[in-house]
Structure formats: structure tokens, C-alpha cells
Amino acid sequence: MITEGKAKINVAPQKIVSKKMEVFYNPVMELNRTSSVLVLNALGRKGVQLGLPLEGSGIRGIRLLKELKKGIIKTISFNDYDSKAVKKIKENLKLNKLEKDKRVEIFKKDATLFLLESFGFDYIDIDPFGTPNPFLDAALKRIARDGILAATATDTAPLSGTYPEACMRKYWALPQLDETMHETGIRILIRKVQLIGAQYDKALTPLFSFSKDHYMRVYFLCEKGKERVDEMMTKHGMLGKAGPLWLGQLWDSQLARKMMKASPSEHASFFKTIAEESEIATLGFLSIPSLCAKLKIECPKEHLIVDAIRKKGYQCAKTHFKENSLRTTMKEEDVLNLIKKLNR
Ligand SMILES: C[S@@+](CC[C@H](N)C(=O)[O-])C[C@H]1O[C@@H](n2cnc3c(N)ncnc32)[C@H](O)[C@@H]1O
């Protein structure tokens, strides 16, 4: 028996988490699931119809049922094409005394069919093994006007530049294997999702994005309308040699702040870092060790650099994408000069 958030689930213990598990459960994805709870609670909408096409053990849906504020969930549809997973979902709902909850429906279909045969959802969570690509078309057809689409990608090697050809094939963009590769990768993923939405006159704006462990995760707001789509596409372009990719916002900073305030203590610093960087609308960030290596000097303390940059009137915060790295509106050249001065 495993407890995660307010949910209990029964899954067979496994030494190695892999696709081959009888029913998939990855404890490392706890923060990924916590982020869904935080996003939906922070948005605070009522009467939401949730669709979970790739549900595995049922853990995400059960957590949403137990941890979302009253009135948010109108219906919640659990789906997995695997009979063992569906059996587990039923068992785990029972374990949490949710088997008679009128809001719950359970399906055993291919995820694409599940989505296409539905009447649509206000929230769809694409949580696959690897790339979300196979499910994007159906998800974008069935996401409601002003709905929220959540997508996880665990194929970070192509997205962040280890396999550029695979990235071209799957995401129609060139990645960049460097210090900012996870930000570049998430921007490539975002554009790919946006291009699929654009076909249906749906504009997808990222509300909350992050990269962690072996995965990337983005929550999009889906707005309907040709003008909104055209506007969205003006923010596609190159970042150095990488791209085309999304050059717009990665976060809605108000939402990020609300999420930070509600985050459980064990993840407080992660969500705080994102809330702080969400206010700085720059592309990419600077790695302190690399800047100091360029200068061939010992690195001053990170907080001293942050304070000095802010004192000069520029925005500056740590980024969650990479340790010892800063998102700032100050130019790299000026940061180098400032570090030199601090080191004297
Ligand atoms: C990464 S796991 C989902 C994990 C789960 N959302 C969680 O938070 O623990 C992917 C799940 O999708 C299911 N799956 C894979 N391809 C599918 C498809 N085409 N249609 C429906 N389910 C599928 C697998 O059986 C597996 O349970």
C-alpha cells in the first residue's frame, strides 16, 4: 500500500519502474501529480469535466477527487486500454471509498478512441510513456473552449538535443544540447502542441511549465479563434540555432504564485523558484559556473550576485531549469562585469 497526497493505492512493489510493470506507478511522478492538484485548485473553476485517457493505477484521478476543493469536479473519467490497469483503478477507487462517487466514470479504450468518442472535456491530462504526440490530435479536438490541456513528455533526450534527428522527426524543430537545453526543449514541445491545436483554430497558451527529473510538463489554456491562433503563431521563432520554438510566456505568474502558496512543504522551494522566475520574461538564463569559468575566477555566492543585479534595477531570480543559474533582464556582458567586481 502506498500513500501519496491524500490517496492510498495498492500497487505491486517493483524494483525498477518501467513500461513492463503489471500496472504502472512511478513514485518519482508524485510532484507531477501534485502540480495537477495545484493548477486546478489555483484556477478555482467550478463544475469541471476531467478526462484522464492514460490513467494507469488511478492515482492521479484519486488524488484529484480527494484534494481538489469542493465543487471543482463535475465529472472525472478514468481510462486505460489495459484490463489490469482498469481492474486496479476500480480496486484503488474502492480503497479510497470512492467507488460509489457519482462523478466517476471508468473506460477501457484506446486513449484516442476514448477522447474521440467523448463529448469533450474541460481538462485533459496526457500522461504517456515517452512522447505525447500520438494523443495530441484527439486531445486537441476534444478539449473544450477555455479548457486546460496538460501534457507530459518523458522523451527528453530528443527534446533537449541528444538526438537532434529524432527531435526534427517528432517535434519539427532543432534542439540545442547546451546549458539551456531543458528550456529550449520545453519551448519546442510547446510549439508542437500549439501547431496541432492551430489546425482546429485553437490557441494554446502555456499557464505553467516545468522540467524535472526525466520529464517535461506543460499546462495550456485553450482558447478558440483564428485571431488568437494567428497571434500565437507570431511568437514562434528561432532561439540561436534552436527552433523553431515558442518564444512567449512559460507561466502565468499570478497562477504560479497561487500554486506556490498552496504547495506542500516538501515542494515549497521548487514552486517558489518557479513563481519567482515566472515574473521575468526572458528567453534562457545564465549559468554562474560557466560565467565564472569564462572569467577564470572563483564564483561569488549566488545570493550576492542576485542582490547586486537587483540593486542595479534589473530583475533577477534563480531558474528551476538548472542549478546555480539565473534568469535576469541584465545583459550577459554586464553580469560578467558585475561578477568581476564582486570577486575583487
Ligand atoms: C505513464 S502511464 C500513466 C501514469 C499515470 N497517469 C500516473 O500518474 O500514474 C501510461 C499509461 O497509459 C496506458 N496506455 C498506453 N498507451 C495507451 C493507449 N494507446 N490507450 C490507452 N491507454 C494507454 C498504459 O497502460 C499506462 O497505464
The ligand as an SDF file (V2000), in Angstrom:
LIG
                    3D

 27 29  0  0  0  0  0  0  0  0999 V2000
    2.8160    6.6670  -17.8600 C   0  0  0  0  0  0  0  0  0  0  0  0
    1.4900    5.6360  -17.5310 S   0  0  0  0  0  0  0  0  0  0  0  0
    0.2950    6.6610  -16.7660 C   0  0  0  0  0  0  0  0  0  0  0  0
    0.6210    7.0390  -15.3940 C   0  0  0  0  0  0  0  0  0  0  0  0
   -0.4910    7.6820  -14.6210 C   0  0  0  0  0  0  0  0  0  0  0  0
   -1.1440    8.7680  -15.3400 N   0  0  0  0  0  0  0  0  0  0  0  0
    0.0290    8.1430  -13.2790 C   0  0  0  0  0  0  0  0  0  0  0  0
    0.0190    9.3580  -12.9790 O   0  0  0  0  0  0  0  0  0  0  0  0
    0.4830    7.2740  -12.5130 O   0  0  0  0  0  0  0  0  0  0  0  0
    0.7670    5.3770  -19.0670 C   0  0  0  0  0  0  0  0  0  0  0  0
   -0.4910    4.5290  -19.0270 C   0  0  0  0  0  0  0  0  0  0  0  0
   -1.0980    4.6230  -20.2970 O   0  0  0  0  0  0  0  0  0  0  0  0
   -1.5990    3.3800  -20.7100 C   0  0  0  0  0  0  0  0  0  0  0  0
   -1.6010    3.4290  -22.1800 N   0  0  0  0  0  0  0  0  0  0  0  0
   -0.5370    3.4480  -23.0190 C   0  0  0  0  0  0  0  0  0  0  0  0
   -0.9450    3.5830  -24.3020 N   0  0  0  0  0  0  0  0  0  0  0  0
   -2.3100    3.6760  -24.2640 C   0  0  0  0  0  0  0  0  0  0  0  0
   -3.3040    3.8660  -25.2530 C   0  0  0  0  0  0  0  0  0  0  0  0
   -2.9840    3.9630  -26.5320 N   0  0  0  0  0  0  0  0  0  0  0  0
   -4.5770    3.9440  -24.8440 N   0  0  0  0  0  0  0  0  0  0  0  0
   -4.9210    3.8400  -23.5310 C   0  0  0  0  0  0  0  0  0  0  0  0
   -4.0370    3.6420  -22.5550 N   0  0  0  0  0  0  0  0  0  0  0  0
   -2.7320    3.5650  -22.9010 C   0  0  0  0  0  0  0  0  0  0  0  0
   -0.6680    2.3500  -20.1000 C   0  0  0  0  0  0  0  0  0  0  0  0
   -1.3540    1.1230  -19.9000 O   0  0  0  0  0  0  0  0  0  0  0  0
   -0.2490    3.0260  -18.7990 C   0  0  0  0  0  0  0  0  0  0  0  0
   -1.0690    2.5980  -17.7340 O   0  0  0  0  0  0  0  0  0  0  0  0
  1  2  1  0
  2  3  1  0
  2 10  1  0
  3  4  1  0
  4  5  1  0
  5  6  1  0
  5  7  1  0
  7  8  2  0
  7  9  1  0
 10 11  1  0
 11 12  1  0
 11 26  1  0
 12 13  1  0
 13 14  1  0
 13 24  1  0
 14 15  1  0
 14 23  1  0
 15 16  2  0
 16 17  1  0
 17 18  1  0
 17 23  2  0
 18 19  1  0
 18 20  2  0
 20 21  1  0
 21 22  2  0
 22 23  1  0
 24 25  1  0
 24 26  1  0
 26 27  1  0
M  CHG  2   2   1   9  -1
M  END
$$$$
